[in-house]
């Protein structure tokens, strides 16, 4: 599983990612989850160049990319459990 995550977490749901151009369910589920979690963490942490986004804002940003970069089902689950992510 860790090899799948390391290798495929930059793949996009629509096939536009790298290194293999995998899409949809050809991307291991573990890598799909880590990709979404990683971006969520980046968005909700402060950076030198910007303040952190609020949880709702971050989820909204992820939602805009659902079906393109991310699996819509994973985003739906995050929307359901978002209060536990704070």
Backbone as a chain_set.jsonl record, in Angstrom:
{"seq": "XXXXXXXXXXXXXXXXXXXXXXXXXXXXXXXXXXXXXXXXXXXXXXXXXXXXXXXXXXXXXXXXXXXXXXXXXXXXXXXXXXXXXX", "coords": {"N": [[0.822, -1.18, 0.0], [1.942, 1.253, 0.78], [3.801, 1.664, -1.234], [2.104, 1.998, -3.435], [0.858, 4.405, -2.661], [3.053, 6.199, -2.577], [3.838, 6.099, -5.236], [1.579, 6.757, -6.831], [0.139, 9.02, -5.881], [0.069, 11.46, -7.168], [-1.493, 11.198, -9.361], [-4.349, 12.078, -11.308], [-7.925, 12.126, -11.14], [-9.125, 12.423, -13.65], [-7.178, 11.492, -15.345], [-5.097, 13.171, -15.961], [-2.848, 13.378, -14.419], [0.391, 12.389, -13.048], [2.794, 9.753, -12.406], [1.985, 7.968, -14.366], [-0.36, 8.522, -15.735], [-2.72, 7.392, -14.938], [-6.242, 6.854, -14.402], [-9.362, 7.448, -12.743], [-10.748, 4.558, -11.255], [-8.447, 3.131, -11.698], [-6.432, 4.211, -10.336], [-4.903, 3.501, -7.311], [-6.939, 3.153, -4.402], [-5.877, 3.905, -1.908], [-3.911, 5.784, -2.641], [-5.532, 7.724, -3.802], [-6.944, 8.66, -1.569], [-4.867, 9.653, 0.069], [-3.908, 11.69, -1.594], [-6.028, 13.565, -1.569], [-6.175, 14.076, 1.203], [-3.626, 15.139, 1.632], [-3.666, 17.555, 0.139], [-5.741, 18.838, 1.472], [-4.54, 19.204, 3.993], [-2.399, 20.921, 3.283], [-3.85, 23.17, 2.437], [-5.137, 23.963, 4.808], [-3.158, 24.7, 6.525], [-0.997, 27.298, 7.688], [1.112, 29.227, 5.603], [4.248, 30.686, 4.647], [3.727, 32.571, 2.738], [0.973, 32.938, 2.825], [-2.069, 32.981, 4.762], [-3.735, 30.321, 6.568], [-6.435, 28.453, 5.122], [-9.854, 28.297, 6.106], [-11.593, 25.372, 7.29], [-14.067, 24.863, 5.926], [-13.722, 26.449, 3.648], [-11.508, 25.203, 2.458], [-12.563, 22.665, 1.895], [-14.496, 23.396, 0.05], [-12.832, 24.281, -2.014], [-11.605, 21.869, -2.703], [-13.881, 20.515, -3.573], [-14.452, 21.842, -5.96], [-12.614, 20.722, -7.636], [-13.363, 18.113, -7.783], [-14.031, 15.176, -9.576], [-12.368, 15.952, -11.552], [-9.638, 16.284, -10.576], [-9.923, 14.792, -8.253], [-11.596, 11.973, -6.753], [-15.025, 12.033, -6.654], [-16.532, 10.688, -4.72], [-14.814, 10.46, -2.514], [-14.501, 13.13, -1.807], [-17.157, 13.645, -1.086], [-17.343, 12.093, 1.243], [-15.523, 13.443, 2.892], [-16.883, 15.841, 3.14], [-18.995, 14.957, 4.71], [-17.738, 14.236, 7.111], [-16.361, 16.45, 7.976], [-16.39, 18.065, 10.314], [-15.039, 16.61, 12.173], [-12.468, 16.932, 11.382], [-11.295, 19.164, 12.376]], "CA": [[0.0, 0.0, 0.0], [2.801, 2.439, 0.836], [4.376, 1.84, -2.57], [1.03, 2.584, -4.256], [0.686, 5.804, -2.263], [4.215, 6.966, -3.027], [3.928, 6.12, -6.691], [0.385, 7.221, -7.562], [-0.63, 10.096, -5.245], [-0.023, 12.617, -8.064], [-2.4, 10.901, -10.472], [-5.617, 12.796, -11.215], [-9.11, 11.339, -11.463], [-9.395, 12.503, -15.085], [-6.051, 10.936, -16.096], [-4.127, 14.208, -16.314], [-1.733, 13.405, -13.467], [1.629, 11.684, -13.375], [3.699, 9.484, -13.524], [1.475, 6.978, -15.321], [-1.591, 8.961, -16.396], [-3.858, 6.549, -14.548], [-7.447, 7.61, -14.111], [-10.492, 6.859, -12.032], [-10.462, 3.439, -10.367], [-7.124, 2.559, -11.983], [-5.578, 4.782, -9.297], [-5.189, 2.795, -6.056], [-7.748, 3.917, -3.464], [-5.003, 4.5, -0.887], [-3.284, 6.971, -3.234], [-6.593, 8.726, -3.959], [-7.23, 9.216, -0.246], [-3.711, 10.445, 0.498], [-3.857, 12.898, -2.42], [-7.02, 14.512, -1.037], [-5.759, 14.458, 2.556], [-2.449, 15.988, 1.515], [-4.072, 18.889, -0.302], [-6.501, 19.417, 2.576], [-3.57, 19.656, 4.998], [-1.701, 22.095, 2.747], [-4.774, 24.309, 2.425], [-5.547, 24.379, 6.151], [-1.967, 25.113, 7.282], [-0.43, 28.587, 7.293], [2.353, 29.225, 4.834], [4.957, 31.96, 4.724], [3.148, 33.475, 1.747], [-0.472, 33.105, 2.991], [-2.703, 32.411, 5.952], [-4.442, 29.063, 6.303], [-7.85, 28.519, 4.778], [-10.757, 27.636, 7.036], [-11.978, 24.032, 6.847], [-15.139, 24.952, 4.923], [-13.129, 26.99, 2.427], [-10.653, 24.161, 1.885], [-13.447, 21.643, 1.329], [-15.086, 24.001, -1.148], [-11.802, 24.266, -3.05], [-11.485, 20.473, -3.135], [-15.101, 20.189, -4.306], [-14.338, 22.397, -7.312], [-11.744, 19.84, -8.417], [-13.927, 16.756, -7.788], [-14.344, 14.708, -10.918], [-11.206, 16.288, -12.393], [-8.441, 15.842, -9.861], [-10.241, 13.895, -7.145], [-12.771, 11.12, -6.773], [-16.164, 12.714, -6.028], [-16.957, 9.936, -3.533], [-13.926, 10.811, -1.399], [-14.883, 14.486, -1.412], [-18.441, 13.518, -0.379], [-17.066, 11.585, 2.592], [-14.911, 14.539, 3.641], [-17.955, 16.798, 3.466], [-19.794, 14.374, 5.792], [-16.984, 14.118, 8.374], [-15.469, 17.601, 8.108], [-16.326, 18.605, 11.678], [-14.037, 15.827, 12.899], [-11.144, 17.274, 10.86], [-10.833, 20.411, 12.985]], "C": [[0.88, 1.263, 0.0], [3.476, 2.707, -0.51], [3.344, 2.466, -3.502], [0.856, 4.069, -3.939], [1.829, 6.648, -2.804], [4.227, 7.132, -4.546], [2.769, 6.848, -7.375], [-0.358, 8.415, -6.953], [-0.685, 11.378, -6.078], [-0.866, 12.345, -9.312], [-3.704, 11.668, -10.246], [-6.756, 11.926, -11.718], [-9.389, 11.313, -12.962], [-8.246, 11.996, -15.953], [-4.966, 11.938, -16.431], [-2.912, 14.258, -15.392], [-0.511, 12.648, -13.965], [1.975, 10.737, -12.231], [3.103, 8.616, -14.63], [0.24, 7.419, -16.094], [-2.779, 8.071, -16.087], [-5.061, 7.432, -14.256], [-8.471, 6.761, -13.393], [-10.052, 5.687, -11.162], [-9.18, 2.692, -10.699], [-6.088, 3.124, -11.019], [-5.898, 4.042, -8.003], [-5.932, 3.711, -5.071], [-6.887, 4.598, -2.404], [-4.342, 5.772, -1.407], [-4.313, 8.084, -3.442], [-6.868, 9.427, -2.63], [-6.094, 10.119, 0.218], [-3.596, 11.736, -0.314], [-4.813, 13.959, -1.882], [-6.598, 14.989, 0.352], [-4.556, 15.396, 2.521], [-2.797, 17.406, 1.118], [-4.881, 19.575, 0.798], [-5.552, 19.97, 3.639], [-2.825, 20.903, 4.534], [-2.595, 23.329, 2.807], [-5.084, 24.831, 3.824], [-4.365, 24.717, 7.068], [-1.494, 26.465, 6.776], [0.869, 28.359, 6.537], [3.001, 30.593, 4.983], [4.265, 33.0, 3.853], [1.634, 33.657, 1.867], [-0.923, 32.502, 4.307], [-3.397, 31.107, 5.582], [-5.881, 29.359, 5.896], [-8.65, 27.831, 5.879], [-11.176, 26.286, 6.436], [-13.022, 24.08, 5.735], [-14.606, 25.455, 3.581], [-12.303, 25.936, 1.702], [-11.503, 23.069, 1.228], [-14.103, 22.158, 0.06], [-14.089, 24.002, -2.311], [-11.595, 22.848, -3.591], [-12.692, 20.076, -3.986], [-15.039, 20.686, -5.738], [-13.5, 21.513, -8.227], [-12.256, 18.392, -8.472], [-14.362, 16.383, -9.191], [-13.246, 15.036, -11.915], [-9.951, 15.736, -11.736], [-8.743, 14.735, -8.862], [-11.525, 13.114, -7.386], [-13.902, 11.819, -6.003], [-16.606, 12.003, -4.758], [-16.097, 10.268, -2.317], [-14.259, 12.212, -0.9], [-16.209, 14.454, -0.645], [-18.239, 13.037, 1.055], [-16.449, 12.684, 3.452], [-15.965, 15.565, 4.039], [-18.792, 16.281, 4.649], [-19.062, 14.382, 7.137], [-16.16, 15.358, 8.698], [-15.374, 18.167, 9.516], [-15.298, 17.866, 12.512], [-12.612, 16.182, 12.451], [-10.57, 18.544, 11.487], [-10.092, 20.171, 14.27]], "O": [[0.584, 2.226, -0.707], [3.694, 3.863, -0.874], [3.671, 3.366, -4.275], [0.723, 4.89, -4.846], [1.602, 7.691, -3.417], [4.587, 8.19, -5.062], [2.973, 7.492, -8.404], [-1.408, 8.792, -7.474], [-1.421, 12.299, -5.724], [-0.936, 13.181, -10.212], [-4.109, 11.877, -9.102], [-6.574, 11.094, -12.608], [-9.84, 10.297, -13.49], [-8.33, 12.064, -17.179], [-4.005, 11.594, -17.12], [-2.036, 15.103, -15.575], [-0.399, 12.316, -15.145], [1.453, 10.934, -11.134], [3.666, 8.54, -15.722], [-0.163, 6.734, -17.034], [-3.73, 7.997, -16.865], [-4.919, 8.604, -13.909], [-8.442, 5.531, -13.436], [-9.086, 5.808, -10.409], [-8.859, 1.706, -10.035], [-4.99, 2.581, -10.896], [-7.068, 3.962, -7.628], [-5.597, 4.887, -4.927], [-7.144, 5.746, -2.042], [-4.229, 6.747, -0.665], [-3.992, 9.261, -3.274], [-7.006, 10.649, -2.583], [-6.334, 11.224, 0.704], [-3.22, 12.772, 0.234], [-4.44, 15.125, -1.757], [-6.661, 16.184, 0.641], [-4.485, 16.345, 3.302], [-2.278, 18.359, 1.699], [-4.718, 20.774, 1.026], [-5.745, 21.084, 4.126], [-2.642, 21.841, 5.311], [-2.143, 24.409, 3.186], [-5.275, 26.034, 4.0], [-4.556, 24.989, 8.254], [-1.576, 26.751, 5.582], [1.616, 27.419, 6.808], [2.35, 31.549, 5.404], [4.225, 34.181, 4.201], [1.05, 34.435, 1.112], [-0.261, 31.639, 4.884], [-3.618, 30.831, 4.403], [-6.458, 30.377, 6.277], [-8.167, 26.889, 6.508], [-11.116, 26.092, 5.222], [-12.873, 23.408, 4.713], [-14.985, 24.957, 2.521], [-12.39, 25.795, 0.483], [-11.189, 22.609, 0.13], [-14.244, 21.412, -0.909], [-14.464, 23.751, -3.456], [-11.429, 22.656, -4.795], [-12.548, 19.386, -4.995], [-15.528, 20.011, -6.644], [-13.656, 21.548, -9.447], [-11.652, 17.545, -9.131], [-14.981, 17.177, -9.899], [-13.198, 14.46, -13.002], [-9.291, 14.843, -12.268], [-7.921, 13.844, -8.646], [-12.412, 13.544, -8.123], [-13.74, 12.154, -4.83], [-17.019, 12.662, -3.804], [-16.612, 10.346, -1.201], [-14.293, 12.447, 0.308], [-16.362, 15.168, 0.346], [-18.896, 13.526, 1.974], [-16.816, 12.836, 4.618], [-15.936, 16.093, 5.151], [-19.242, 17.065, 5.485], [-19.693, 14.52, 8.184], [-15.335, 15.32, 9.61], [-14.329, 18.713, 9.871], [-14.743, 18.428, 13.457], [-11.648, 15.764, 13.092], [-9.458, 18.947, 11.147], [-9.637, 21.121, 14.907]]}, "num_chains": 1, "name": "protein.A"}
